Amino acid sequence: MSAIDAVTPDRGWISARFTVGQPRLRLLCLPHSGGSAAAFNAWRPYVPEGIELAPLELPGRGSRIAEPVPEALEPLLEAVLAGLRCELTMPYALFGHSFGAAVAYELTRRIERDGLRPPTALLVSGARAPHLPLARAPLSDGSDEELIAWLSHNGGLPAALLDFPDFLRDLLRAVRADMALAEGYRIPQPVTVGCPLFAFAGAQDGVSTAAQIEPWAAYTSAAHRMRVLPGGHTFPQTHPGPTLSAVLEELGPFFGTGPRR
């Protein structure tokens, strides 16, 4: 099966959709390497009225665990774009964390390329700017033991999961595939998008530091701001309230959204 065949655009890409009241803005969320749509479940208690939380489920995890994991970035991007066209009918924003930030940025470029309704804003979190080199040795081709140790050190693998080898095997398969795409992703120089771009860094993030996230400023011709939030690399999961509050504060001027009081 080719990398293109392995990613089918007609699958359901949104999982665990969550809305409070009549939605005025759809927040499309892309998770970290190996992450499923469930990565954003912790945001639900903080979703204010008027926001639709729409996490994406990529192949090879969560409700799509039986599907092959993506082997190449371009077929994945085109399949996601084809699957999301029907979701771009109302005001929306794209949020991506870590590997998800690269996917969100490249999706925005393709949305603009195809003349589709652009996002209100692109929100990137915990990811180095795409023109910067990887600041560590690649991990995707390392042993399971090395990958488990790295994930555990950076908060990406709860110790309890080590007791479930079947689940751990599936998780590592998705993590390894996504990390290979993320580690190999780099563009020669910044290419701007036309929508506002807001970047978020974890104050204790040793994977993607604030210094590596700052250069995202060069990736938009519109408004930009970077915020440093509490937590390490997994701060959207460990600090869901402050993270979603910061996201909504940036989106507020466009749609009157804001953090739940």
C-alpha positions in Angstrom: 0.0 0.0 0.0 1.4 3.4 -1.0 1.6 6.4 1.3 -1.1 8.0 -0.8 -3.4 5.0 -0.7 -3.0 4.8 3.1 -4.6 8.2 3.7 -8.2 8.4 2.5 -9.9 11.8 2.4 -13.4 10.5 2.8 -12.9 9.3 6.4 -14.5 11.2 9.3 -11.7 13.6 10.4 -13.5 15.3 13.3 -13.9 13.2 16.5 -15.6 14.1 19.8 -17.0 17.4 18.6 -18.1 19.6 21.5 -20.2 22.7 21.3 -21.6 25.1 23.9 -24.7 26.9 22.7 -25.0 28.1 19.1 -21.5 28.1 17.6 -20.1 31.2 16.2 -16.5 29.9 15.7 -15.2 26.4 15.0 -11.9 25.6 16.6 -10.2 22.9 14.5 -7.5 21.3 16.7 -4.6 19.1 15.6 -2.7 17.1 18.3 0.9 16.3 19.0 2.9 13.4 17.6 0.9 10.2 18.2 -1.9 12.1 19.7 -5.6 11.5 19.1 -8.6 13.8 19.2 -8.9 12.8 22.9 -5.9 15.0 23.6 -8.3 18.0 23.7 -10.9 16.4 26.0 -9.4 18.3 28.9 -10.4 21.6 27.2 -14.2 20.8 27.4 -14.9 22.3 30.8 -13.4 25.6 29.7 -15.2 25.9 26.3 -17.4 29.1 26.4 -20.7 29.6 24.7 -20.4 30.1 21.0 -17.3 27.9 20.5 -17.3 24.5 18.7 -14.4 22.4 19.7 -13.6 20.2 16.7 -10.5 18.0 17.3 -9.1 16.1 14.3 -8.5 12.4 14.4 -5.6 11.4 12.2 -5.2 7.8 10.9 -3.6 5.2 13.0 -4.8 6.3 16.5 -8.0 6.7 18.5 -11.1 5.9 16.6 -9.0 5.3 13.5 -6.5 2.9 15.2 -7.1 0.2 12.5 -5.9 2.5 9.7 -2.2 2.7 8.6 -0.3 5.7 10.1 0.7 8.4 7.6 4.1 7.7 6.0 4.5 11.0 4.1 3.4 14.6 4.9 2.1 15.7 1.5 -0.5 12.9 1.1 -1.7 13.5 4.7 -2.1 17.2 4.1 -4.1 16.7 0.9 -6.3 14.1 2.5 -7.0 16.3 5.5 -7.7 19.3 3.3 -10.2 17.2 1.2 -11.8 15.9 4.3 -12.1 19.3 5.9 -13.6 21.3 3.1 -17.1 20.7 4.4 -16.0 22.1 7.8 -14.9 25.5 6.4 -18.4 26.8 5.9 -18.4 29.0 9.1 -15.8 31.1 10.8 -13.1 28.9 12.1 -9.5 28.9 13.5 -6.8 26.3 13.3 -4.9 25.2 16.4 -2.0 22.8 16.2 0.3 21.6 19.0 3.9 20.3 18.3 3.6 18.1 15.1 0.0 19.4 14.8 1.4 23.0 14.4 3.3 22.0 11.3 0.1 20.3 9.9 -2.0 23.4 10.7 0.4 25.8 9.1 0.7 23.7 5.9 -3.1 23.3 5.8 -3.4 27.1 6.0 -1.1 27.5 3.1 -3.1 25.0 1.0 -6.4 26.6 2.0 -5.1 29.9 0.7 -3.7 28.2 -2.4 -7.1 26.8 -3.3 -9.0 30.0 -2.6 -11.1 28.4 0.2 -12.4 30.3 3.1 -9.3 31.2 5.2 -9.1 30.7 8.9 -9.8 33.6 11.2 -6.4 32.8 12.8 -3.7 30.2 12.8 -2.6 29.2 16.3 0.7 27.3 16.7 1.8 25.8 20.0 5.0 24.0 21.2 6.6 23.8 17.8 9.8 25.3 16.4 9.5 27.6 13.4 9.6 25.5 10.2 12.9 27.0 8.9 14.8 26.2 12.0 16.8 23.0 12.2 16.0 20.2 14.6 17.8 21.0 17.9 18.3 17.4 18.9 19.3 14.1 17.4 16.4 12.4 15.6 14.4 9.9 17.7 12.0 8.3 15.3 14.5 5.7 14.2 15.7 4.9 17.8 14.7 1.9 19.8 11.4 1.6 21.7 13.3 1.9 25.0 14.9 5.2 23.8 11.5 6.6 22.6 9.8 5.6 25.8 12.5 7.2 27.9 12.3 10.5 25.9 8.5 10.6 26.0 8.4 9.8 29.8 11.0 12.6 30.5 8.9 15.1 28.5 5.5 14.3 29.9 4.2 12.5 26.8 3.8 9.0 28.4 2.1 8.4 31.7 3.8 5.7 33.6 0.6 3.7 34.0 0.6 3.0 30.2 3.7 0.8 30.6 1.4 -1.8 32.1 -0.6 -2.1 28.8 1.8 -3.4 26.2 -0.7 -3.7 23.4 -1.9 -0.1 23.8 1.7 1.0 24.2 2.7 -0.8 20.9 0.0 1.1 19.0 0.9 4.4 20.6 4.6 4.0 19.8 3.7 3.1 16.2 1.8 6.4 15.8 4.3 8.5 17.7 7.2 7.1 15.7 5.5 7.8 12.4 4.5 11.3 13.3 7.9 12.1 14.7 9.6 11.0 11.5 7.4 13.4 9.6 8.1 16.2 12.1 11.8 15.6 12.2 12.0 15.7 8.5 9.9 18.8 8.1 11.8 21.9 7.3 11.4 24.7 4.8 14.2 26.9 3.5 12.8 30.2 4.7 9.5 31.6 6.1 6.5 31.7 3.8 3.8 34.0 5.1 0.1 33.3 5.5 -2.5 36.0 5.2 -4.3 35.4 8.5 -3.2 36.4 12.0 -0.8 33.9 13.6 -0.5 33.5 17.3 2.2 31.3 18.9 2.3 29.7 22.3 5.2 28.3 24.2 5.5 26.4 27.5 7.6 28.1 30.1 9.3 24.8 31.1 9.2 23.3 27.6 12.6 21.7 26.8 11.5 20.3 23.5 10.4 23.5 21.7 11.7 26.5 23.6 10.4 30.0 23.4 13.4 31.0 21.4 12.6 28.4 18.8 8.9 29.5 18.7 9.6 33.3 18.5 10.5 33.2 14.8 7.0 32.2 13.8 6.5 36.0 13.7 7.9 35.9 10.2 5.2 33.5 9.0 2.3 36.0 8.7 1.6 39.2 6.9 -1.1 40.0 9.5 -1.2 40.3 13.3 1.1 38.2 15.4 1.8 37.6 19.1 3.6 35.0 21.1 2.6 34.0 24.6 4.5 31.9 27.2 2.2 29.7 29.2 2.8 27.6 32.3 3.9 24.0 31.8 6.3 21.9 29.8 5.9 20.5 26.3 2.5 19.0 27.1 1.1 22.2 28.5 -2.2 22.1 26.5 -3.0 18.9 28.4 -1.5 19.6 31.8 -2.8 23.3 31.9 -5.9 23.2 29.7 -7.6 26.2 31.3 -4.8 28.7 30.9 -4.1 27.4 27.4 -7.7 27.6 26.1 -8.1 31.0 27.9 -5.1 32.4 26.0 -6.3 31.0 22.7 -9.7 32.6 23.2 -8.3 35.9 24.2 -6.4 36.1 20.9 -9.6 35.1 19.0 -11.8 37.4 21.0 -11.2 40.6 19.0 -12.5 38.8 15.9 -15.6 37.1 17.3 -16.3 38.5 20.8 -15.1 35.2 22.3 -13.3 35.1 25.6 -12.4 32.8 28.5 -15.2 31.5 30.6 -15.6 33.5 33.8 
